[in-house]
């Protein structure tokens, strides 16, 4: 799978099979995060791979995070506020997206989770004060659901067209793709 195919295939998965992510796959996913670019090459991130069921239950306490307990793996992405006070959020986000795309390439599903109590997550995972919990990424093998409602919602909720989210030269000039352009 090439990068663009992984981007097209990526979708938020909230239901996972009861099947662990192999250690070698986890290592490749974390390595993809480590290889992300960062401002001044500070690499102001840290990743915590959580497979322990009790800890995943703690991470799933957020209103919209219940499914994190079902995922066989949750990667908690931290940003170091001290190392890069202005850029830690952007840099750690680049690393997180690298990990998501690497997971998709491995045949795994993922979901960014922003619904969590930071102080509870930090306490459960012994995160130092200079780090901020930015996002949690659930990772696992997608569970195939025969959920008619979800399938209907996917048909209705399509992604926006490029002209709705991109402009050329200034905000008021929508980007219009060329017909039959080579990719």
Backbone torsions as a table, in degrees:
resi	resn	phi	psi	omega
1	UNK	NA	129.4	176.5
2	UNK	-85.7	173.5	-175.1
3	UNK	-59.0	-45.4	-178.1
4	UNK	-64.6	-37.5	176.4
5	UNK	-63.5	-39.4	177.5
6	UNK	-64.5	-39.5	178.1
7	UNK	-63.8	-43.1	179.3
8	UNK	-67.9	-34.5	-177.1
9	UNK	-78.7	-23.4	-175.9
10	UNK	-64.4	130.9	172.1
11	UNK	-148.7	160.3	-178.7
12	UNK	-76.5	120.7	-179.2
13	UNK	-107.9	129.9	-178.5
14	UNK	-122.6	11.5	178.8
15	UNK	-141.3	124.5	-171.5
16	UNK	-125.5	151.0	173.4
17	UNK	-71.7	154.9	176.5
18	UNK	-83.7	71.1	-175.4
19	UNK	-143.8	121.5	-177.4
20	UNK	-67.3	153.5	173.9
21	UNK	-82.3	122.9	-179.8
22	UNK	-57.7	145.1	-177.3
23	UNK	-56.4	-41.3	-179.4
24	UNK	-63.7	-35.8	178.2
25	UNK	-69.1	-44.7	177.2
26	UNK	-57.8	-42.2	179.6
27	UNK	-61.4	-40.9	179.0
28	UNK	-66.6	-38.2	179.2
29	UNK	-64.7	-47.5	178.9
30	UNK	-64.1	-36.9	177.9
31	UNK	-63.4	-38.1	176.9
32	UNK	-61.0	-39.0	176.1
33	UNK	-66.6	-43.1	-179.2
34	UNK	-61.6	-31.5	-176.3
35	UNK	-83.4	-0.5	-179.6
36	UNK	-65.3	152.5	176.4
37	UNK	-76.3	159.0	175.7
38	UNK	-150.7	156.1	179.2
39	UNK	-60.9	129.4	179.1
40	UNK	55.6	21.6	179.3
41	UNK	54.8	35.3	-178.1
42	UNK	-78.0	-23.1	-179.2
43	UNK	48.4	59.4	-173.2
44	UNK	-83.1	50.6	-177.1
45	UNK	-134.5	164.0	171.7
46	UNK	-149.8	141.9	-178.7
47	UNK	-119.2	134.0	176.1
48	UNK	-115.1	115.6	177.3
49	UNK	-87.5	118.6	-176.3
50	UNK	-114.4	115.1	175.8
51	UNK	-113.8	-17.6	-179.6
52	UNK	-61.5	125.2	-176.3
53	UNK	-57.9	-43.8	-178.4
54	UNK	-65.7	-39.4	178.4
55	UNK	-69.2	-38.3	177.6
56	UNK	-64.2	-32.5	176.1
57	UNK	-64.2	-39.9	177.6
58	UNK	-64.0	-42.2	-179.3
59	UNK	-67.6	-20.4	-176.8
60	UNK	-90.6	9.5	-177.1
61	UNK	-73.4	-15.3	178.9
62	UNK	-62.8	150.9	-177.2
63	UNK	-52.8	-41.7	-177.8
64	UNK	-108.4	26.5	-175.6
65	UNK	-121.8	11.8	-175.1
66	UNK	-53.7	-36.7	-177.0
67	UNK	-68.3	-12.9	179.5
68	UNK	-63.7	-26.3	178.3
69	UNK	-69.6	-28.3	-178.9
70	UNK	-82.2	-28.7	-179.4
71	UNK	-65.6	136.6	-179.8
72	UNK	-71.2	-15.3	-178.0
73	UNK	-146.2	135.8	170.8
74	UNK	-126.7	126.0	175.4
75	UNK	-103.0	118.9	178.8
76	UNK	-95.0	123.1	-176.6
77	UNK	-101.2	122.1	-178.5
78	UNK	-112.1	148.7	174.7
79	UNK	-118.6	135.3	-178.7
80	UNK	-88.2	105.9	-177.6
81	UNK	-67.0	-29.0	-176.9
82	UNK	-78.7	-42.3	-178.0
83	UNK	-65.4	-39.8	-176.5
84	UNK	-146.7	76.2	-173.8
85	UNK	-57.3	-31.2	-177.1
86	UNK	-91.1	-22.9	-169.0
87	UNK	-124.6	0.0	-174.7
88	UNK	-59.1	-34.4	-179.1
89	UNK	-68.5	-47.2	179.7
90	UNK	-63.6	-48.3	-176.9
91	UNK	-62.5	-44.7	179.5
92	UNK	-67.6	-30.4	176.4
93	UNK	-66.3	-39.3	175.8
94	UNK	-61.5	-43.1	179.1
95	UNK	-64.6	-40.9	-179.9
96	UNK	-62.6	-43.7	179.8
97	UNK	-66.6	-37.3	174.4
98	UNK	-56.7	-44.1	-178.8
99	UNK	-65.8	-40.2	179.0
100	UNK	-61.8	-46.7	-179.7
101	UNK	-66.0	-36.6	176.1
102	UNK	-64.0	-39.9	178.9
103	UNK	-64.2	-43.6	177.7
104	UNK	-59.5	-42.6	178.9
105	UNK	-60.8	-27.8	179.0
106	UNK	-86.9	3.0	-179.7
107	UNK	85.0	16.4	-178.5
108	UNK	-101.1	157.7	172.7
109	UNK	-102.6	154.2	-179.8
110	UNK	-142.2	165.0	171.2
111	UNK	-153.3	130.6	172.3
112	UNK	-73.2	132.4	179.8
113	UNK	-121.9	120.1	178.1
114	UNK	-111.5	1.0	-178.0
115	UNK	-94.4	94.4	179.5
116	UNK	-158.8	159.4	174.5
117	UNK	-95.3	108.4	-173.2
118	UNK	-57.0	-42.6	-177.7
119	UNK	-65.2	-35.7	176.9
120	UNK	-68.2	-42.1	179.3
121	UNK	-64.0	-45.7	-179.3
122	UNK	-62.2	-41.1	179.2
123	UNK	-66.0	-45.5	-177.7
124	UNK	-64.2	-32.9	-175.3
125	UNK	-106.5	6.3	178.0
126	UNK	55.7	49.2	-178.5
127	UNK	-83.2	129.5	178.8
128	UNK	-64.4	158.5	-175.7
129	UNK	-59.8	-35.5	-175.3
130	UNK	-74.3	-2.7	177.8
131	UNK	-105.0	144.4	175.1
132	UNK	-112.3	136.7	174.7
133	UNK	-78.4	116.9	-175.8
134	UNK	-95.7	-44.8	-177.3
135	UNK	-161.9	155.7	170.5
136	UNK	-114.5	142.6	178.6
137	UNK	-119.3	116.2	173.6
138	UNK	-79.9	142.8	-176.3
139	UNK	-140.1	135.3	175.6
140	UNK	174.9	179.5	177.3
141	UNK	-80.6	123.2	-177.2
142	UNK	-59.2	140.3	174.1
143	UNK	-91.4	125.3	179.3
144	UNK	-74.4	123.4	179.3
145	UNK	-112.5	139.0	173.8
146	UNK	-97.4	55.2	-176.6
147	UNK	-96.1	104.5	-177.3
148	UNK	-61.1	-38.1	-179.8
149	UNK	-61.1	-45.5	179.7
150	UNK	-62.4	-42.0	-179.4
151	UNK	-65.3	-39.5	178.1
152	UNK	-66.5	-41.2	178.9
153	UNK	-61.5	-39.6	179.0
154	UNK	-62.6	-35.8	178.2
155	UNK	-68.1	-39.1	-176.9
156	UNK	-79.1	-40.1	-175.8
157	UNK	-93.7	73.7	179.8
158	UNK	-82.2	166.2	178.1
159	UNK	-76.0	151.4	179.2
160	UNK	-66.5	152.8	175.9
161	UNK	-73.8	155.8	-178.5
162	UNK	-58.2	-34.9	-179.2
163	UNK	-69.2	-15.5	178.6
164	UNK	-87.5	-17.8	-175.0
165	UNK	-123.0	-2.3	-178.4
166	UNK	-137.5	149.7	178.8
167	UNK	-128.8	164.5	173.9
168	UNK	-115.5	126.7	174.4
169	UNK	70.0	-39.3	176.8
170	UNK	-156.1	161.5	-173.2
171	UNK	-56.6	-33.8	-173.6
172	UNK	-81.7	-1.1	-179.3
173	UNK	-113.7	96.7	-178.1
174	UNK	-58.7	143.1	175.3
175	UNK	-72.7	125.7	179.7
176	UNK	-117.2	115.6	-179.9
177	UNK	-67.5	147.6	177.2
178	UNK	-75.0	142.5	176.4
179	UNK	-69.8	140.2	177.4
180	UNK	57.8	28.1	177.7
181	UNK	-69.4	142.9	177.9
182	UNK	-77.4	142.3	-179.9
183	UNK	-109.6	NA	NA
